[in-house]
Amino acid sequence: MHACDPIDVGDHGEPSVGWFDVELGTKAVLAPDFRSFVEQLTRRAELKKLT
């Protein structure tokens, strides 16, 4: 599950974006804020060029 974590906020008060595995009880921060998360996304066409 992807979610914004209001407990872990960045420099501008925005929540970080994380991956939560409910079954294992683990959390991984994917980006410090939503804008950074979106900027890291890659288009499907870009991925096909890499393979």
Order of alpha helices (4+ residues) and beta strands (2+ residues): beta-beta-beta-alpha-alpha
